[in-house]
Amino acid sequence: MIESMKKDTNRWWYYYETSSSYKVTMETGQSFRDKHHKPREDLFVLINSSPIFNNDRIVGAVATETDITSQVIMTQELMNASSKILQLQNEVSRLELSHDSFQQIKGSSQLMKETVSLSRKMSETSANILLLGETGVGKEVFAKAIHFYRGTSSPFIA
């Protein structure tokens, strides 16, 4: 029994010496609430401590530590995801600023200018448009430009 008490006393003394919140509470009577602490690289805890008084004298302290590692990691992941969403929203906004969806089409030849002009005219109608051409000539680019030029709220599906 005495050995057990010695171990408990040693454990308490070790905790007292290594835990700054507990030590400060014992020495000054200052309480802590929601103090974040990172005792190890892979561990985050939230500390609350309060002094115990007897006849206006500090006789002890109560301290609790709550493991908040998973909450901290989820918060970091949420911040990263929010940052990525904001970046993508800015990119979409930048692309949507161009009211002329045909601006994305590059080319300065007379044939390309005529094709863009004809596509713009066709975009002003609600008629279905069939685009024909070999692989890699830009059918999807024109289809996307026509779709967004019409101002439909439906998504573009290639």
C-alpha positions in Angstrom: 0.0 0.0 0.0 2.8 2.4 0.9 4.6 1.6 -2.3 1.5 2.3 -4.3 1.1 5.7 -2.5 4.8 6.4 -3.3 4.2 5.7 -7.0 1.1 7.9 -7.1 2.9 10.7 -5.3 5.9 10.3 -7.7 3.4 10.4 -10.7 1.7 13.4 -9.3 5.0 15.2 -8.7 6.2 14.3 -12.2 2.9 15.7 -13.6 3.3 18.8 -11.4 6.8 19.4 -12.7 6.1 18.8 -16.4 2.6 20.4 -16.8 3.0 24.1 -16.9 -0.8 24.7 -16.6 -1.0 22.7 -13.5 2.1 24.2 -12.0 0.9 27.8 -12.7 -2.5 27.0 -11.2 -0.8 25.6 -8.1 1.6 28.5 -7.7 -0.6 31.5 -8.7 -4.2 30.3 -8.3 -4.8 31.2 -12.0 -7.4 29.0 -13.8 -7.1 28.0 -17.4 -10.0 27.2 -19.7 -9.6 25.8 -23.3 -5.8 26.1 -23.4 -4.5 24.4 -26.5 -1.3 22.3 -26.0 0.7 20.0 -28.2 2.7 17.7 -25.9 3.9 15.6 -28.9 4.1 16.0 -32.6 1.1 13.8 -33.2 -1.1 14.9 -30.2 -3.2 17.9 -29.5 -5.0 18.4 -26.2 -7.3 21.0 -24.6 -6.4 21.8 -21.0 -8.7 23.2 -18.3 -7.4 23.7 -14.7 -8.7 25.3 -11.6 -7.2 25.7 -8.1 -8.6 24.1 -5.0 -8.8 26.5 -2.0 -9.1 25.7 1.7 -9.3 28.8 4.0 -8.0 31.0 1.2 -5.0 28.8 0.7 -4.3 26.8 -2.4 -4.2 23.2 -1.4 -4.4 21.6 -4.8 -5.6 21.9 -8.4 -7.9 20.0 -10.7 -6.8 19.7 -14.3 -8.4 17.9 -17.3 -6.9 17.2 -20.7 -9.1 16.3 -23.6 -7.6 14.8 -26.7 -8.6 17.0 -29.7 -6.2 15.6 -32.2 -8.9 14.4 -34.6 -10.8 17.7 -34.4 -7.5 19.6 -35.2 -6.7 17.4 -38.1 -10.3 17.7 -39.5 -10.1 21.5 -39.1 -6.8 21.5 -41.0 -8.3 19.4 -43.8 -11.4 21.6 -43.9 -9.2 24.7 -44.2 -7.3 23.1 -47.1 -10.5 22.1 -48.8 -12.0 25.5 -48.3 -8.8 27.1 -49.8 -9.0 24.8 -52.8 -12.7 25.6 -53.3 -12.0 29.3 -53.1 -9.2 28.9 -55.7 -11.5 27.0 -58.0 -14.3 29.5 -57.6 -11.9 32.3 -58.5 -10.8 30.4 -61.6 -14.4 29.8 -62.6 -15.2 33.5 -62.0 -12.3 34.5 -64.1 -13.5 32.2 -66.9 -17.1 33.4 -66.6 -16.0 37.1 -66.8 -15.6 36.6 -70.5 -19.1 37.2 -71.9 -18.0 36.1 -75.3 -17.5 32.3 -74.9 -15.9 32.3 -78.4 -12.9 34.2 -77.0 -11.5 30.9 -75.9 -11.1 29.8 -79.5 -7.7 30.6 -80.8 -7.0 31.2 -84.5 -6.7 34.1 -86.9 -7.2 32.6 -90.3 -10.1 33.7 -92.5 -11.6 30.3 -92.4 -11.5 30.2 -88.6 -13.0 33.7 -88.4 -15.9 32.6 -90.7 -16.4 29.4 -88.6 -16.6 31.4 -85.4 -19.0 33.9 -87.0 -21.3 31.1 -88.2 -21.2 29.4 -84.8 -22.2 32.7 -83.1 -25.2 33.1 -85.5 -26.2 29.5 -84.8 -25.8 30.0 -81.1 -28.6 32.6 -81.2 -31.1 30.0 -82.2 -32.5 27.1 -80.2 -31.8 24.6 -83.0 -29.8 21.5 -82.3 -26.4 21.7 -83.9 -24.4 18.8 -85.3 -20.6 19.4 -85.4 -18.6 17.2 -87.8 -14.9 16.9 -88.1 -11.9 14.8 -87.6 -10.4 14.0 -84.2 -8.6 16.9 -82.7 -10.0 19.8 -84.8 -11.9 21.4 -81.9 -15.5 20.2 -82.1 -15.8 20.1 -78.3 -14.3 23.6 -78.0 -16.9 25.0 -80.4 -19.7 22.9 -78.7 -18.8 24.4 -75.4 -18.6 28.0 -76.8 -22.0 27.6 -78.4 -23.5 26.1 -75.2 -22.3 29.0 -73.0 -23.1 31.6 -75.6 -26.7 30.5 -75.4 -26.6 31.3 -71.7 -28.4 28.1 -70.6 -28.3 27.2 -66.9 -27.9 23.5 -67.7 -24.3 22.1 -67.4 -22.1 21.4 -70.4 -21.7 17.7 -70.8 -19.1 16.5 -73.4 
